[in-house]
Every structure is written in C-alpha cells, then in structure tokens.
C-alpha cells in the first residue's frame, strides 16, 4: 500500500463517483444510480431511468380501447388492477358509462387485494435488502394466496384483464367467497406475525429509524403521494378525498406517520394492509346482487349465450371485436390511489375507435424524485434501505 | 372541481391580473380546463398557486398531447389540485408545431428516423432532429413546482417541446442519442431493426 503511493490519497475525503445498476438486486428493477461518494457518505445522487421503457403509451394509440387494457396492466406489473381501473375509469368517464353497483364492489375487492399483494412484495424484498431473508418467504406465502384468488376469479395470476369498460368481465365463481373470507380472517394475524419478526429486531430498527427523513413540505413540493407522504404525517388519500367505486361506503382509517423516516414508511404500509383487509371484508359483506357489467351493447360485449339466438347481439359482438367502440371526442384525467400514490390516467379521444393519447401519471416515476432528498448526506447502505422503502416499480417508472 | 360558472369567475379574476392570459375555457364531463397563453403560463400558474381563494398548490401531473390536425398542435397540460377543497383544475397551453429551419424548405416534413432503418447499408447520417427544426418552446415551471422536473423532461423526450429555464433538460426515458420525438402523432410506430445473421452485413 505505502510503496504504491496510495498513502498520499486521502481515501476518506476523496469524492468518488460510482455507478450502481442497472442490474443490481437492491435496485428493485432496472434502475441505475450514479452516486458521488465521500467515504461511505452519499454526496450526490442521480437516478438514470429508461432501461425498461417499452413505449406502452405509444402502442396504446395504435389499438382499440378494449385492447389497450392488457397493455396498461404491464406498466406497473405489481399493481395491475390499479392500472386497469385508472384506464377503464377514464374511458367510462369519456363515454359517460355508469357501472353497476356489483361491479363497483367487485372492483373495490380486487383493488384492495392487489394493494395487499403489492405491499407484500414490497415488504418481502425490502426486508430482504435489510438482511431479513425469512420475511421474503413469509410474504410470498401470503402473496401466493392472493394470486390463487386472482386465478380463481379471473383465470390468471398476474395481468388478469379482469376489469372491462363497463364493469368486470365475469362474476366471481362459486366457492370464491368462502376462500376469500378464509384469507381475510387469516391476513391480520399474518401482519401481526410480520410485526413480531421485525418490530423488535435491533438490526431492522437501527437501519430504518431516523433514516431517509424528508419533510412533509418538501414531499408535497416534489409531488410525492401515497404511503411516503402519509408517513410524513399528511393524511392525504384519494380514496377518502374523491368519490370513486365503493370507497365512500367503506369504513377505513388512513394510517399516518409522525417522523417521516423509513420506519414510519414501514409502519404505514403494514397498517394499510390491515385496513385493506377490512375494506375487502366490508365490500364482501355488502356485495350487492345484480349484473357485473353494464348493459350498454354499444360498449359492452353481449353475453355469450345470446350469440346463437339474437342477430342484434351477434352484430354488436362483431362490431365490438373487429372495430371496437368509438369514443366521443374529449379528454379526461382520472386518478386513483394506487399502492404507491396517485395513479392518474389521461385519455384523449378523437372520436375514433383508438385513443389519441394515453398518458399515465405513474406514482413511482414522480416519487423517485424524492430519492435524492432521502439519501444525500447519509450512508450508502442507508441509501439502499431508502430505495426499498421508496418502493419504485421500474416498469411503471419507464412505461 | 370548479363548476362552469366558477370557471368563468376564475377566468375573470385572472383577466384582471394578467390581461389576455386566458384564451378559452372548457367544462367537459365534469372537468374544468383553462386554455392559457403559453407566454404567460408561469404567471398564471403562480397566480393560481398563490392567490387567496385559489391556492392550487399541488401539481398532480404535467403531460402533453398532440392534437395533430388542429392548428396549435401541441397541448401541455397541468393538472392542478387544491387539496383542501379537493378541486382539480386543468391548465392547457397550446403550442404551434415545429418549424423547419435552415436549408430545409418550409412545408417539408422533418426527416423521420424510421425511414433510414430500411435504407440498407447506409449508416444513419441524419442530424439530430433538434438541428433541423425549431422546437416549440414554453417556460419551465420547475421553480414553482419542483415535481415538474422529471415530467417536463418526459414531455421534452417524447414531444420535443423545449422548456425554457429547466435545470437539466435531457432525454429521460429514451436513449440520449435517440433521434426523433416518438409520441408525436406523425411519428410512426416502427420498431428498432433487429440484427440477424441474414441481414448482418447491412449493418456493417
């Protein structure tokens, strides 16, 4: 060391620029970070994104409205029901289609199951980053139960294409309710077990408490929404603020933090899982009878059974499948509360059967701007913890 | 959401402070929108953010749309939100399309990158689109709403709309050396040419 001349260099104060990613297990996707390090302290940080950009918004413009649904699901691949709801809701507002009450409740149930699923993926992978490997297996055990429920009702475990403009494609099958009730009874117990595993774990506590604090005002300036904002003490939740789906009839709390550190972010999401379970239970109790999809044949496929008996239905089916439906010109911005914050969908219709513009305001994309504020001035190891707690899904960031 | 009369009231108040700033209003499907003169966009946004009784302090989303056959072609949309009253207001700034500059004759469409993909062994020689056309420009609102930084970069990346005063206006999702503005309506859905054994020599 000494004869190589390295002793002349002050390794503690020299600023070194290192590159993390794009492929790195702790970046939760294909995210590249260019970090200036002074010793182990982060002095400057720039996220570089776009590695999984697939031009989904452009592809949407070349497809009929009903064919866009599978595309948008693949943006944020962990919360696909939310993408579907944002897009279908925007199109429903464009055509002025009211969805039946049963569809509203079914959508609410699946959205909240998806929220639990998304938080479980977050908890498992983030705890893994912090060294708690067993958490991953426990979380993915419960996640698998949710995926089983999705498979039972929709036929697919991920990217279900279950929501349609006008409602949901199919009613829930026999036996689904019993299985869902079993899950709903089980889930709060499981969340308690996660808390037991982590809440008194000295390593976990010292790596999350007072780490990555960003003030509430700064988060609002940066447009951050969702659990990150609520952890800083701002009770802002679009499910409470706006009137959509069955949320106005649901009784649930909005968990908020006090400090805004990584520990609060963890607590808020854990509490949200329990609240989501309560919403699912209430929606299941109050699930109204009736059709699961609107009865407007200009926008909604006729039931399969009618195709062999009704000429009208056959014509509608043919028109809907070949050309799709035309949407009157106009533009709508519709936003919902996704597991990561405000998920907005802007749809511009030009009167044809294809959208002229589909834009998603992805919460991960906007929230990522706060990562610099969370990490600069801290240790590089804490940066990884903060990134986990930020919970970006790069498929949603890059679209 | 402000309703249709409320929107006219907002328009009237803006007119008092910034005459000529509001070009049009629209109230459609329960959503209120103001079409604002792009040269006064930052003044209007900051008035809407600060003025008592307005206080639209949260910028939910900034995005653009290409209304191609229409005359002011690009629309930059600002989805403002007042979190206390739970009101959304959309501000739109309409911008003219790109003007060809330099030796390119007016009326000629700017060269598209997809055309060169099929041109066989000739390596791409088209200069970046920014050199041959005058990009539409609008003032950046990053100082007012720091959240707009990534979103303005995204609009620049996809539509080629330049934001004056943006601290770091580079492409964000497309590669840095990419040519063209993919989300414009006259940009075809093409695809990157894939290099196989049979066409390998085309790429040199």
Interface residues (C-beta under 8 A of the other chain):
Chain A: X49 X50 X53 X55 X57 X58 X59 X61 X62 X93 X94 X96 X220 X221 X222 X223 X224 X236 X241 X242 X330 X331 X332 X333 X335 X342 X344 X346 X348 X350 X356 X357 X359 X361 X365 X366 X368 X369 X398 X399
Chain B: X28 X29 X30 X31 X57 X58 X59 X60 X61 X63 X65 X66 X67 X77 X79 X83 X86 X88 X90 X145 X146 X147 X148 X149 X150 X151 X154 X158 X171 X172 X173 X174 X175 X182 X183 X185 X189
